[in-house]
Amino acid sequence: MERKKAVLQLGNGCSMEGWSFGYEGSASGEVVFSTSMVGYPESLTDPSFEGQILCVSYPLVGNYGIPSMVTGRDGLVAQAESERIHVQGLVIADYSENYSHWDAVKSLGDWLREQKVPGISGIDTRALTRMIREEGVMPGRIVVEGCEEGFCHSEEAEGRRENLLVPRVSCKEVLHYGNGRKRVVLVDCGVKHNILRCLVGRGMEVVRVPWDYDFTGLDYDGLFISNGPGDPAVCTATIGHLKKALEGDRPIFGVCLGSQLMALAAGARTFKLPYGHRSHNQPVRLVGTDRCFITSQNHGYAVDPATLPAGWEPFFVNLNDGTNEGIRHLDKPFFATQFHPEASGGPVDTEFLFDEFISQL
């Protein structure tokens, strides 16, 4: 198969030349990096990457192909985090066209072409990662040879895009999973399927509602606020409903964006990280103890712990940069983590937090 040239153009004026291996088109987005060494099907289908161009720093991608993306009886994809690819584009160093895995049904390149997502290989991803670490995330675009016409990009357009991310990844109607003894309302801001599996697998009935749905009048035992992409401050509808929920005492568990939304509803502030936390092996410490855990993370914003109001305290702290990794209420059963305790494929060091949440229902 003849390869076309492609170029990654960055907002700082830098351009990197490579080869197209996915959809032969062009795309723009915020350029971010992930240092995870496995799990590209899971990463590409993570709704938290919506609207972003993902640079995978691991040097070999595509060698085990792509598993089936057919949904099961529970309506979930068994080996991915959602039904579709969410990244705008994929940047890698070396692409393996010839895959080998007993569960693979197609190549990564074929999958990208099917879903019209461009990929570029032959990029020095370590240099790109270092650039983003030093300069911060930045807008960029992938342009495939012959697809330059009619394509434009601007930082203003990226700002408008970020305001639309959560509605693009949230469910459009109320959905039901499981038939358990307790009912959990899950506010879908871009939920990963393994969160649903972790709840249903523990005997819960889950009612999944859109991000802006007024759940305050529903009958439920516990509330779960999911992960999702973009700036939490633009999710004003969710924050308003959460404020009402915080006036009660039914248990609430938030993950990733859910942690930021809970903090905003409580009265704290959030801020954008220079380059975000996106990897499988981020160390965190349980505040007030020496207990440390290895976690999976994917977020570009964080909670400012100094702005937490009375009655709230930090739950976990990141051991790499000291940023907040979770919050909890001192008296009520409300807590949230910035990392992903449901991580697939791992680490699963903190999956016990689902058990803690359920024990409070």
VEXLUMZA-580965 format. One record per residue (C-alpha): x, y, z. Coordinates in pm, 1 decimal. Example, Ala and Ser with C-alpha at 12.3 -4.5 7.8 and 13.67 -1.06 7.14 Angstrom:
2
R       east      north         up
R     1230.0     -450.0      780.0
R     1367.0     -106.0      714.0
//
This chain:
361
R       east      north         up
R        0.0        0.0        0.0
R      146.0      335.7     -105.5
R      189.5      572.8      185.4
R      111.2      941.3      167.3
R      317.1     1204.2      338.3
R      163.8     1394.4      627.7
R      266.9     1679.9      851.1
R      190.3     1768.7     1211.2
R      167.1     2147.5     1244.7
R      181.2     2292.0     1596.1
R       53.3     2616.8     1738.3
R      408.3     2728.6     1825.9
R      504.4     2726.2     1456.3
R      685.8     2391.1     1462.9
R      611.7     2133.0     1189.9
R      697.8     1762.5     1195.4
R      685.9     1549.3      880.9
R      575.9     1187.5      876.2
R      354.8      935.6      698.9
R      -20.6      891.6      691.7
R     -145.8      553.4      812.1
R     -508.8      627.5      893.0
R     -781.8      830.0      727.5
R     -648.2     1036.2      440.4
R     -787.6     1364.3      560.9
R     -693.0     1643.7      795.3
R     -798.0     1729.6     1148.3
R     -726.2     1987.2     1417.8
R     -733.1     1976.7     1796.6
R     -540.7     2033.4     2117.0
R     -219.5     1828.0     2101.5
R     -161.0     1617.7     2413.5
R       61.4     1324.3     2500.3
R       12.9      997.5     2687.1
R      297.6      791.0     2828.5
R       95.4      468.2     2863.9
R      271.1      165.5     2714.9
R      -37.3      -44.0     2637.4
R     -404.3        8.2     2570.1
R     -436.5      210.0     2249.0
R     -789.8       76.0     2176.7
R     -894.0      188.6     2525.9
R     -721.5      525.8     2492.6
R     -866.3      606.1     2150.5
R    -1219.7      525.7     2269.8
R    -1186.9      724.5     2595.0
R    -1440.1     1012.5     2572.7
R    -1204.4     1228.9     2780.2
R     -985.2     1257.6     2466.6
R    -1270.1     1409.1     2263.1
R    -1144.6     1691.9     2043.6
R     -773.1     1623.3     2100.5
R     -484.1     1501.9     1888.1
R     -316.1     1228.9     2090.2
R       58.0     1167.1     2083.1
R      144.0      819.0     2213.0
R      502.2      824.0     2341.4
R      538.4      443.6     2342.1
R      752.8      369.1     2031.5
R      550.9       81.7     1879.2
R      176.4       98.4     1812.7
R      -51.1     -130.6     1611.8
R      127.6     -458.0     1676.2
R     -172.4     -629.8     1836.3
R     -440.6     -486.7     1608.8
R     -794.8     -398.8     1713.9
R    -1047.5     -631.8     1884.8
R    -1416.4     -649.2     1794.9
R    -1611.3     -336.3     1886.4
R    -1951.6     -508.7     1888.3
R    -2163.8     -425.1     2192.2
R    -2283.4     -708.7     2414.6
R    -2623.0     -772.2     2568.9
R    -2550.8     -507.7     2830.6
R    -2504.7     -246.4     2557.0
R    -2134.2     -205.8     2637.6
R    -1824.8     -271.5     2427.9
R    -1628.7     -548.2     2597.6
R    -1277.8     -431.0     2508.4
R    -1307.5      -55.5     2470.7
R    -1430.4      244.2     2667.3
R    -1702.8      356.2     2424.5
R    -1853.7      277.2     2086.3
R    -1624.2      499.5     1877.2
R    -1287.3      671.4     1850.1
R    -1287.1     1008.3     2023.7
R     -947.2     1153.6     1936.5
R     -924.8     1394.2     1642.9
R     -598.5     1239.0     1530.2
R     -321.6     1001.4     1640.0
R       52.9     1072.3     1644.1
R      301.3      784.5     1682.2
R      664.9      699.5     1618.4
R      643.0      361.9     1446.0
R      334.6      187.9     1304.8
R      301.9     -189.1     1277.7
R       75.2     -267.6      981.4
R      113.1     -642.5     1037.9
R      -62.8     -715.5     1365.6
R      -74.5    -1041.3     1559.1
R     -322.6    -1121.6     1836.3
R     -578.4    -1397.8     1882.6
R     -856.6    -1145.1     1948.0
R     -776.4     -895.7     1669.7
R    -1020.7     -844.9     1381.4
R     -854.6     -556.9     1194.3
R     -551.2     -332.1     1187.9
R     -529.8        0.0     1367.4
R     -495.3      174.8     1029.9
R     -813.5       15.2      896.2
R    -1001.1      118.3     1211.6
R     -884.0      478.3     1180.8
R     -987.4      486.5      815.1
R    -1331.9      346.3      897.3
R    -1392.2      620.5     1153.9
R    -1227.7      895.9      947.5
R     -951.7      970.9     1195.9
R     -610.0     1062.9     1052.0
R     -296.1      906.4     1191.5
R       63.2     1012.0     1138.1
R      369.6      791.6     1198.8
R      740.9      859.1     1175.7
R      724.0     1138.9     1432.8
R      984.0     1182.5     1706.2
R      722.3     1146.4     1979.1
R      973.8     1182.5     2259.5
R     1081.3     1520.5     2124.9
R      716.5     1619.9     2085.1
R      639.0     1506.4     2440.6
R      931.1     1709.6     2573.8
R      812.9     2013.5     2376.9
R      462.2     1989.2     2525.8
R      606.3     1940.4     2875.7
R      812.7     2258.2     2836.5
R      564.3     2477.0     2649.1
R      230.2     2326.2     2751.5
R      -47.6     2177.1     2542.0
R     -110.9     2369.4     2222.5
R     -340.7     2367.6     1921.4
R     -227.4     2169.8     1621.7
R     -338.6     1990.4     1310.0
R     -253.0     1686.9     1101.5
R     -251.7     1758.6      728.1
R     -227.2     1466.4      485.0
R      -71.0     1521.3      144.4
R     -337.9     1627.1     -105.6
R     -589.8     1721.5      167.5
R     -473.8     2076.6      236.2
R     -749.3     2259.0       46.4
R    -1042.4     2398.6      242.0
R     -881.6     2325.3      576.1
R     -840.4     2597.0      838.2
R     -742.0     2609.3     1201.3
R     -735.4     2873.6     1472.3
R     -703.4     2896.3     1850.2
R    -1039.9     3073.0     1856.9
R    -1200.8     2774.9     1683.8
R    -1041.3     2541.8     1938.4
R    -1184.6     2750.5     2222.2
R    -1533.2     2718.9     2074.8
R    -1480.6     2344.7     2028.5
R    -1395.8     2294.5     2397.9
R    -1729.7     2444.1     2501.2
R    -1909.2     2175.0     2302.7
R    -1716.6     1865.9     2413.6
R    -1931.5     1721.2     2695.1
R    -2262.0     1737.4     2498.9
R    -2086.4     1550.7     2216.3
R    -1990.1     1254.6     2435.2
R    -2285.9     1230.9     2675.3
R    -2580.2      997.6     2616.6
R    -2889.1     1160.5     2465.0
R    -3151.1      973.1     2666.7
R    -3190.8      793.2     2998.2
R    -3042.9      440.9     2987.4
R    -3070.1      152.5     3234.8
R    -2815.8     -117.1     3326.5
R    -2836.8     -405.8     3570.7
R    -3112.6     -502.5     3808.8
R    -2950.1     -471.3     4147.8
R    -3066.5     -411.0     4501.0
R    -2948.2      -48.0     4503.6
R    -2998.5      224.0     4243.0
R    -2717.6      453.4     4131.7
R    -2785.3      753.3     3909.0
R    -2482.7      808.9     3685.0
R    -2446.5     1155.2     3531.0
R    -2285.2     1088.6     3193.3
R    -2033.1     1358.5     3103.0
R    -1847.3     1110.2     2883.1
R    -1849.3      794.4     3091.9
R    -1600.7      514.7     3026.1
R    -1770.5      177.5     2988.4
R    -1559.5       17.5     3257.5
R    -1716.6      250.7     3515.3
R    -2053.9      103.0     3422.4
R    -1909.8     -249.1     3442.3
R    -1761.7     -179.6     3786.8
R    -2100.1      -64.1     3920.1
R    -2319.1     -329.3     3755.1
R    -2067.9     -601.9     3843.4
R    -2111.8     -507.8     4208.6
R    -2485.2     -567.2     4195.3
R    -2603.7     -212.8     4124.5
R    -2887.8      -91.3     3908.7
R    -2747.7      202.1     3712.8
R    -2959.8      480.4     3565.2
R    -2740.7      668.9     3316.4
R    -2863.0     1022.5     3246.8
R    -2738.3     1298.2     3010.0
R    -2491.3     1552.4     3146.2
R    -2751.9     1829.6     3180.9
R    -3040.0     1611.6     3304.4
R    -3210.4     1729.2     3623.6
R    -3166.4     1417.1     3836.4
R    -3254.7     1586.8     4165.2
R    -3613.7     1460.3     4156.3
R    -3520.5     1097.2     4084.6
R    -3537.6      816.3     4339.1
R    -3186.0      680.1     4392.7
R    -2953.1      547.1     4662.0
R    -2631.5      699.2     4531.6
R    -2506.2      946.1     4271.4
R    -2206.1      898.6     4041.3
R    -2051.8     1182.7     3838.1
R    -1845.5     1052.2     3546.5
R    -1529.5     1153.4     3369.6
R    -1540.6     1364.6     3054.6
R    -1349.8     1610.7     2836.6
R    -1280.0     1980.2     2848.5
R    -1320.7     2268.2     3091.1
R    -1547.5     2173.8     3385.6
R    -1659.0     2536.0     3432.6
R    -1868.1     2527.7     3112.6
R    -2089.4     2246.7     3252.2
R    -2308.8     2494.4     3438.4
R    -2622.1     2277.6     3422.5
R    -2446.5     1983.5     3588.5
R    -2291.3     2209.6     3852.4
R    -2633.0     2356.9     3934.4
R    -2789.9     2014.5     3983.9
R    -2492.2     1901.1     4192.2
R    -2531.0     2198.6     4424.0
R    -2880.0     2076.3     4509.0
R    -2754.6     1719.6     4560.5
R    -2485.7     1841.5     4801.4
R    -2757.3     1984.7     5023.5
R    -2873.1     1628.9     5094.1
R    -2685.3     1333.8     5238.5
R    -2713.6     1057.9     4977.6
R    -2365.9      924.5     4881.9
R    -2190.8     1087.9     4585.8
R    -1882.9      956.4     4402.0
R    -1708.5     1154.6     4127.3
R    -1426.4     1052.1     3894.5
R    -1196.8     1280.1     3691.2
R    -1420.9     1556.4     3549.3
R    -1668.8     1445.5     3815.9
R    -1418.3     1549.8     4084.2
R    -1381.5     1894.4     3930.3
R    -1757.5     1938.3     3896.4
R    -1812.5     1838.4     4259.6
R    -1549.4     2090.0     4369.0
R    -1708.6     2367.8     4163.6
R    -2052.0     2282.6     4302.5
R    -1908.7     2302.6     4654.8
R    -1763.4     2646.6     4584.5
R    -1400.0     2572.1     4497.8
R    -1211.5     2666.3     4179.9
R    -1037.1     2468.8     3907.4
R     -745.8     2554.5     3676.8
R     -589.9     2421.4     3359.5
R     -272.4     2216.7     3396.6
R       24.7     2305.2     3170.9
R       20.8     1969.3     2990.6
R     -218.1     1750.3     3190.1
R     -181.9     1406.2     3345.8
R     -225.7     1124.9     3094.5
R      -63.3      791.7     3175.3
R     -115.5      455.8     3347.1
R      131.7      489.3     3632.1
R       77.6      812.9     3822.9
R      161.8      780.5     4195.9
R      -79.4      937.0     4444.8
R      -81.1      952.7     4824.6
R     -382.3      926.1     5052.8
R     -374.6     1257.2     5240.6
R     -294.3     1221.0     5611.7
R     -120.4      884.9     5562.2
R      188.0      732.7     5400.6
R      -25.5      504.1     5180.5
R       52.4      541.3     4810.0
R     -126.1      402.4     4505.1
R      -42.8      370.7     4135.5
R     -319.0      516.3     3919.0
R     -434.9      574.8     3562.0
R     -513.7      935.4     3470.7
R     -643.3     1144.0     3181.8
R     -723.0     1504.4     3266.0
R     -617.2     1853.9     3166.8
R     -774.1     2043.0     3459.2
R     -732.9     2017.0     3835.9
R     -895.0     2141.7     4156.4
R     -725.3     2418.8     4353.3
R     -729.8     2268.4     4705.9
R     -667.5     2607.6     4865.7
R    -1015.2     2715.4     4751.5
R    -1205.8     2425.3     4909.2
R    -1473.3     2561.3     5145.2
R    -1521.5     2465.3     5509.7
R    -1630.9     2103.5     5549.6
R    -1416.1     1976.7     5259.6
R    -1059.4     1849.5     5244.6
R     -811.4     1704.9     4991.1
R     -843.2     1325.7     4955.5
R     -536.9     1233.1     4746.9
R     -232.8     1426.0     4620.8
R      -16.4     1361.9     4312.6
R      337.5     1266.5     4413.1
R      489.0     1394.0     4086.9
R      376.6     1756.9     4100.1
R      178.8     1794.2     4423.6
R     -153.4     1869.7     4251.9
R     -486.8     1761.5     4393.8
R     -605.9     1409.5     4311.5
R     -938.1     1402.5     4493.4
R    -1162.4     1568.7     4750.6
R    -1396.5     1450.2     5023.6
R    -1648.6     1593.8     5266.1
R    -1567.2     1575.0     5636.2
R    -1916.3     1475.3     5751.3
R    -2123.2     1360.6     5451.5
R    -2059.4     1057.2     5223.3
R    -1925.7     1267.2     4934.4
R    -1588.3     1196.1     4774.6
R    -1421.6     1215.1     4435.1
R    -1094.9     1118.8     4270.2
R     -910.2     1287.0     3987.2
R     -762.9      953.4     3877.1
R     -951.0      653.0     3736.0
R    -1009.7      371.3     3988.2
R    -1183.9      169.9     3712.9
R     -875.1      180.2     3486.3
R     -872.0      -68.4     3198.6
R     -622.9     -216.9     3137.0
R     -502.9     -110.0     3478.0
R     -360.4      -44.4     3727.1
R     -647.5     -147.8     3953.9
R     -490.7      -46.4     4286.9
R     -780.1      186.9     4372.8
R    -1080.6       -8.9     4244.9
R    -1170.7      -64.7     4611.4
R    -1318.5      286.7     4607.9
R    -1621.0      146.8     4424.6
R    -1670.5      -91.2     4716.7
R    -1638.3      199.6     4960.6
R    -1898.9      396.9     4768.7
R    -2141.1      104.2     4755.0
R    -2093.7       28.7     5126.2
R    -2238.7      374.1     5201.1
R    -2557.9      326.0     4998.6
//
